């Protein structure tokens, strides 16, 4: 497990505060927002385990 880089914070987490990936590549749907100062970026995970940065 790795931590976030210095200055980067979790701004918004899913309702359960986690996204779980299964052994077969599936995952919980969810969006996490990371923030560094005034900048933010979303990380979106779908139920098939695809991670994207829109």
C-alpha positions in Angstrom: 0.0 0.0 0.0 1.2 3.5 -0.9 0.3 6.9 0.5 -0.7 10.0 -1.4 2.1 12.4 -2.4 2.7 15.3 -0.1 0.0 18.0 -0.5 -2.5 15.7 -2.1 -5.7 15.0 -0.1 -8.9 13.0 -0.5 -11.5 15.7 -1.0 -14.5 13.5 -1.6 -14.9 9.8 -1.0 -17.8 7.3 -1.9 -20.5 6.9 0.7 -18.7 3.8 2.2 -15.3 5.6 2.1 -13.8 2.8 0.0 -13.9 1.1 -3.4 -13.4 -2.7 -3.3 -11.8 -4.6 -6.2 -12.7 -8.3 -6.5 -10.5 -11.2 -7.5 -12.1 -11.4 -10.9 -11.4 -7.8 -11.8 -14.8 -6.4 -10.7 -15.2 -3.4 -8.4 -17.7 -1.2 -6.6 -18.8 1.8 -8.6 -17.5 5.0 -7.2 -15.8 8.3 -7.7 -13.0 9.7 -5.6 -11.9 13.3 -5.7 -8.3 14.2 -5.0 -7.2 17.7 -4.3 -4.0 19.6 -4.1 -4.4 23.3 -3.2 -7.0 24.8 -5.6 -6.7 21.9 -8.1 -8.8 18.7 -8.0 -9.1 15.6 -10.1 -11.7 12.8 -10.1 -10.9 9.1 -10.2 -13.9 7.1 -11.5 -14.2 3.3 -11.1 -17.0 1.3 -12.7 -18.3 -2.1 -11.8 -16.0 -3.9 -14.3 -13.0 -2.5 -12.5 -12.2 0.2 -15.1 -10.4 3.2 -13.6 -10.4 6.4 -15.5 -9.6 10.1 -15.0 -12.2 12.2 -16.9 
